[in-house]
Amino acid sequence: MSRLLRALVGDAVPLSWGEANRSAIAAFCGLGFTALFAWLLRLDAATPLLLTPIAASTVILFAIPHSPLAQPWSFAGGSTLAALVGLACALLIPDPLWAGLCAVPLAIWLMGRTACLHPPAGAQALAFALAGRVLLAQGWRHALWPLALNLGGMLIAAFAANNLLKGRRYPFRAEKTATHATRDPEPLARLGIRHEDLRHAMTKMDTFLDIAEADLVSVYALATQHAFQRTTQLTCGDLMSRDVISVEFATDLEEAWHSLRDHHFKALPVIDRARRVIGIVTQADFIRHAEGVAGSGSLERLKRLLRPTPGPNSDKAEVVGQIMSVPACCVAASAPLSDALAVLATVGKHHVPVLDEERRLVGMLTQSDLLAALYARLAIQPAGLAAG
């Protein structure tokens, strides 16, 4: 159920009470002002006060005013472009259904190429394509005048409402401040992610991100600061792999070998029935014991080692307990990462079992885990960000 909920809900974060209240109040004021603006300026009673797609634009302009989709060019440019595309399709395609089917994707393509994506503009394109011939029969002015009133009223309302509310700026723009009133960036902003790094990443992703670059920088900065504070005291338990594949003393060699190969592991902890570690078996253990088996080549000797011997007597190892390395060097889950590093560096091991307070197996640490931790530690140190 939790997996289904994650798939349906995604990674959306609910608005705080304060932000939800501010968004609702701003939307009411903005839509009300737009209706009043259209009522004052319309020249005939047949001109509608509000167009339906404006309601969708209200959500974007007043709930996420820092989004690239909410900026004046996206809102006004995208809506106007979509309306013109809809009217053009209505003129060129006699069937209203086909006109609408062509207008929306064409509007999306043009908005994408002119950097004025605005989702509600898709409804503008469809509405103008379906009703375009009726509207144009009364003249271009009658077709576009209501749209102009709505766009003008909403822009004025967005400028006023969003700039009066705490923590909002409209149009949104990154504020660059310098403590010393010079052109040099702040010390922490001279390192870390910059404008060109973000551009490169967004180009690689090749998709539209509904977040302003400055907001993305701020989110990354806050996240890295939090992660830096969290990783300064990492323990072995924080980094270990928890879904551990283990074997017992009496596990057949062939079964253990297939576990290593199937999971692409180089070592398996050997445990007793209480999940306490009694040894560790590695690929090197298999190869070392295969050398003592009769055969014409290393591969043939390994196959003979893995093949169970029929009958009660055998002249070679048959179970994991006969070839495992003992004792196994282990670390506690509560121990700092430096303990695991000491084992890997000084003892020459590549894998370290991790134990709980009762010395039962709860995880595994590898050299790759520690390298990943080191890389992440260097990447998230508080070096700051610069938007360019």
C-alpha positions in Angstrom: 0.0 0.0 0.0 2.8 2.4 0.9 4.5 1.8 -2.5 1.2 2.4 -4.3 0.7 5.7 -2.3 4.2 6.8 -3.2 3.6 6.1 -6.9 0.3 8.0 -6.9 1.3 10.9 -4.7 4.9 11.3 -5.8 7.3 13.5 -3.9 5.0 16.5 -3.5 5.3 18.3 -0.2 2.1 19.8 1.3 2.0 23.5 1.7 2.3 24.8 5.2 -0.8 26.3 6.9 0.6 29.8 6.5 1.5 29.3 2.8 -1.8 27.6 2.0 -3.7 30.5 3.7 -1.6 33.1 1.8 -2.2 31.4 -1.5 -6.0 31.2 -1.0 -6.3 34.8 0.0 -4.1 36.0 -2.8 -6.1 33.9 -5.3 -9.4 35.3 -4.1 -8.1 38.9 -4.3 -6.4 38.3 -7.7 -9.5 36.7 -9.3 -11.8 39.3 -7.8 -9.6 42.1 -9.1 -9.5 40.6 -12.5 -13.3 40.3 -12.6 -13.6 43.9 -11.5 -11.0 45.0 -14.0 -12.8 43.3 -16.9 -16.2 44.7 -15.7 -14.8 48.2 -15.7 -13.2 48.0 -19.1 -15.5 45.8 -21.2 -17.3 47.7 -23.9 -20.4 45.5 -24.2 -22.4 43.2 -22.0 -21.6 40.2 -24.2 -17.9 40.2 -23.2 -17.3 37.7 -20.5 -15.8 38.8 -17.2 -13.6 35.7 -16.7 -12.3 33.0 -19.0 -12.3 29.5 -17.6 -8.5 28.9 -18.1 -7.8 31.9 -15.9 -8.9 29.9 -12.9 -6.1 27.4 -13.5 -3.6 30.2 -14.0 -4.7 31.5 -10.6 -3.4 28.4 -8.9 0.0 28.9 -10.5 0.3 32.7 -10.1 -0.7 32.8 -6.4 0.2 29.3 -5.1 3.6 28.9 -6.8 4.5 32.4 -7.8 8.3 31.6 -7.9 7.8 28.9 -10.5 9.1 29.5 -14.0 5.5 28.7 -15.2 4.2 31.7 -13.2 6.4 34.4 -14.6 4.9 37.2 -16.7 6.3 36.0 -20.0 5.2 32.4 -19.3 1.7 33.5 -18.2 0.9 36.3 -20.7 3.1 35.0 -23.6 2.0 31.4 -23.3 -1.7 32.3 -23.0 -1.6 34.7 -25.9 0.4 32.3 -28.1 -2.0 29.5 -27.4 -5.0 31.6 -28.1 -3.6 32.7 -31.5 -2.7 29.0 -32.3 -6.3 28.0 -31.5 -7.8 30.7 -33.7 -5.4 29.8 -36.6 -6.4 26.1 -36.3 -10.1 27.1 -36.3 -9.6 29.1 -39.5 -7.5 26.4 -41.3 -9.3 23.2 -40.1 -13.1 23.2 -40.6 -13.8 20.4 -38.2 -13.7 21.8 -34.6 -12.7 18.5 -33.1 -9.6 18.2 -35.4 -8.9 21.9 -34.9 -8.7 21.3 -31.1 -6.7 18.1 -31.4 -4.1 20.0 -33.5 -4.1 23.3 -31.6 -3.0 21.9 -28.2 0.1 20.0 -29.2 1.1 22.8 -31.6 0.7 25.3 -28.8 2.8 23.2 -26.5 5.6 22.9 -29.1 5.6 26.7 -29.7 5.6 27.5 -26.0 8.4 25.1 -25.4 10.5 26.6 -28.1 9.8 30.2 -27.0 10.3 29.5 -23.2 6.8 30.5 -22.2 5.3 27.2 -21.0 2.1 27.8 -19.1 -0.1 24.7 -18.5 -3.5 26.5 -18.5 -2.6 27.8 -21.9 -3.4 24.4 -23.3 -7.0 25.0 -22.3 -6.8 28.4 -24.0 -5.7 26.7 -27.3 -8.5 24.2 -27.1 -11.2 26.7 -26.2 -10.2 29.1 -29.0 -10.0 26.2 -31.5 -13.4 24.9 -30.7 -15.2 28.3 -30.7 -12.8 30.1 -33.0 -15.1 30.4 -36.0 -18.0 31.7 -33.9 -15.7 34.3 -32.2 -14.0 35.4 -35.5 -17.4 35.8 -37.1 -17.9 38.8 -34.6 -14.4 40.1 -35.4 -10.9 39.7 -34.1 -11.5 42.3 -31.4 -14.4 40.4 -29.9 -12.3 37.2 -30.0 -9.2 38.6 -28.2 -10.5 41.4 -26.1 -11.7 39.2 -23.2 -8.4 37.4 -23.1 -6.5 40.7 -23.0 -8.7 41.9 -20.1 -8.1 38.7 -18.1 -4.4 38.7 -18.7 -4.0 42.3 -17.8 -6.1 42.1 -14.7 -4.3 38.9 -13.5 -0.9 40.4 -14.1 -1.7 43.5 -12.1 -3.1 41.4 -9.3 -0.1 39.1 -9.3 2.3 42.1 -9.1 0.3 43.6 -6.2 -0.7 40.6 -4.1 2.5 38.6 -4.3 4.8 41.6 -3.5 2.6 42.5 -0.5 2.8 39.0 1.0 5.8 38.1 3.2 8.4 36.0 1.6 7.2 36.5 -2.0 8.6 38.4 -5.0 6.9 38.8 -8.3 8.3 38.6 -10.9 10.7 36.2 -9.2 14.4 37.0 -9.6 17.5 35.9 -7.7 18.8 38.5 -5.3 22.6 38.8 -5.2 24.0 40.5 -2.2 27.6 41.1 -1.2 28.7 41.8 2.3 31.5 44.1 1.2 29.6 45.8 -1.7 32.0 44.5 -4.3 31.6 42.2 -7.3 33.3 39.3 -5.5 30.9 36.6 -4.4 30.7 35.6 -0.8 33.5 33.2 0.3 31.3 30.2 0.5 29.8 31.0 -2.9 33.1 30.8 -4.7 32.9 27.0 -4.6 30.2 24.4 -5.0 27.5 24.4 -7.7 27.3 27.3 -10.1 25.0 28.5 -12.8 26.9 26.5 -15.5 26.7 23.4 -13.4 22.9 23.6 -13.2 22.7 24.3 -16.9 24.8 21.3 -17.6 22.6 19.1 -15.3 19.3 20.3 -16.8 20.6 19.8 -20.3 21.6 16.2 -19.4 18.1 15.6 -17.9 16.5 17.0 -21.1 13.2 17.7 -19.3 11.4 20.7 -17.9 11.9 21.4 -14.2 9.2 23.4 -12.6 11.5 25.3 -10.2 13.3 28.6 -10.5 17.1 28.3 -10.7 17.5 30.4 -7.6 15.0 28.3 -5.7 16.9 25.2 -6.8 20.1 26.6 -5.5 18.5 27.5 -2.2 17.0 24.0 -1.8 20.3 22.4 -2.6 22.1 24.7 -0.2 19.7 23.9 2.7 19.8 20.2 1.9 23.6 20.0 1.8 23.9 21.9 5.0 21.5 19.5 6.7 23.3 16.5 5.1 26.7 17.9 6.2 25.5 18.2 9.8 24.1 14.7 9.7 27.2 13.1 8.2 29.7 14.5 10.6 28.8 11.8 13.1 28.0 8.9 10.7 28.1 5.4 12.3 28.6 2.1 10.7 24.9 1.4 11.1 24.0 4.5 9.1 26.0 3.4 6.0 25.8 -0.4 6.1 23.8 -2.6 3.7 20.9 -4.1 5.7 19.5 -6.7 3.3 22.4 -9.1 4.0 22.8 -12.4 2.2 24.4 -14.9 4.7 25.2 -18.6 4.9 25.6 -21.1 7.7 28.4 -23.5 8.6 26.6 -26.4 6.9 25.7 -24.6 3.7 26.8 -26.5 0.6 29.7 -24.9 -1.3 27.8 -24.9 -4.5 24.9 -23.0 -2.9 27.2 -20.5 -1.4 29.1 -20.0 -4.6 25.9 -19.4 -6.5 24.9 -16.8 -3.9 28.1 -15.0 -4.5 27.7 -15.0 -8.2 24.0 -14.2 -8.4 24.3 -11.2 -6.1 27.7 -10.1 -7.4 29.2 -10.3 -3.9 32.8 -11.1 -3.1 32.1 -12.3 0.5 29.3 -13.8 2.6 29.1 -13.7 6.4 28.8 -17.1 8.0 26.3 -17.2 10.9 25.0 -19.6 13.5 21.3 -20.1 14.3 21.4 -17.1 16.6 22.7 -14.9 13.7 26.0 -14.5 15.4 28.9 -14.3 13.0 31.3 -17.2 13.2 33.3 -16.5 10.0 33.3 -15.1 6.5 33.7 -16.9 3.2 35.0 -15.1 0.2 35.8 -15.8 -3.5 39.4 -16.0 -2.5 38.6 -18.8 -0.1 37.0 -20.8 -2.8 39.9 -20.3 -5.2 42.5 -21.2 -2.5 40.8 -24.5 -1.5 40.2 -25.3 -5.2 44.0 -25.4 -5.7 44.2 -28.5 -3.5 41.6 -30.4 -5.6 42.8 -32.7 -8.4 42.1 -31.3 -11.9 43.7 -30.3 -15.2 43.0 -26.5 -14.8 41.8 -23.9 -12.3 38.3 -23.9 -13.7 38.0 -27.7 -13.6 39.4 -27.8 -10.0 36.8 -25.2 -8.9 34.0 -27.2 -10.5 35.1 -30.3 -8.6 35.3 -28.4 -5.4 31.8 -27.2 -5.8 30.4 -30.6 -6.9 29.0 -32.5 -3.8 30.8 -35.8 -3.2 28.4 -38.8 -3.1 28.7 -41.0 -0.1 29.7 -40.4 3.6 33.4 -39.9 2.9 35.2 -37.1 1.0 38.7 -36.0 0.4 37.8 -32.3 -0.1 35.8 -29.6 1.6 32.0 -29.9 1.2 30.4 -27.1 3.3 31.1 -23.5 3.9 32.4 -24.0 7.5 35.4 -26.0 6.1 36.7 -23.2 3.9 35.6 -20.0 5.7 38.0 -17.5 7.2 38.0 -17.2 11.0 37.8 -15.2 13.0 35.7 -12.6 11.1 36.7 -9.0 11.8 33.4 -7.2 12.7 32.3 -3.8 13.8 29.4 -2.6 15.9 26.5 -0.7 14.3 27.0 2.1 16.8 30.7 2.4 16.1 32.0 5.4 14.0 32.9 4.8 10.4 36.6 5.2 11.4 36.4 1.8 13.1 35.3 0.1 9.8 38.0 2.1 7.9 40.6 0.8 10.3 39.6 -2.8 9.7 39.5 -2.4 6.0 42.8 -0.6 5.8 44.9 -2.4 8.4 43.6 -6.0 8.3 43.3 -6.0 4.5 39.7 -7.0 4.4 37.2 -5.8 1.8 34.0 -6.6 3.7 33.1 -6.1 7.3 30.1 -7.6 9.0 28.2 -5.2 11.3 26.7 -6.4 14.6 24.1 -5.1 17.0 24.3 -4.8 20.8 23.8 -8.5 21.1 26.5 -9.2 18.5 24.0 -10.5 15.9 24.5 -9.7 12.2 22.5 -6.7 11.1 24.5 -5.5 8.1 27.6 -5.4 5.9 30.1 -2.6 5.1 32.4 -2.7 2.1 35.2 -0.6 0.7 32.7 0.7 -1.9 30.4 1.9 0.9 33.2 3.9 2.5 34.4 5.4 -0.8 30.8 6.5 -1.4 30.6 8.0 2.0 33.9 9.9 1.4 32.7 11.1 -2.0 29.4 12.3 -0.5 31.2 13.9 2.4 33.4 15.9 0.1 30.5 16.8 -2.2 28.2 18.1 0.6 30.7 20.0 2.7 29.4 23.6 3.2 31.0 25.2 0.1 28.0 27.2 -0.8 26.3 27.8 -4.1 26.3 30.5 -6.7 23.7 31.0 -9.4 26.2 32.6 -11.8 
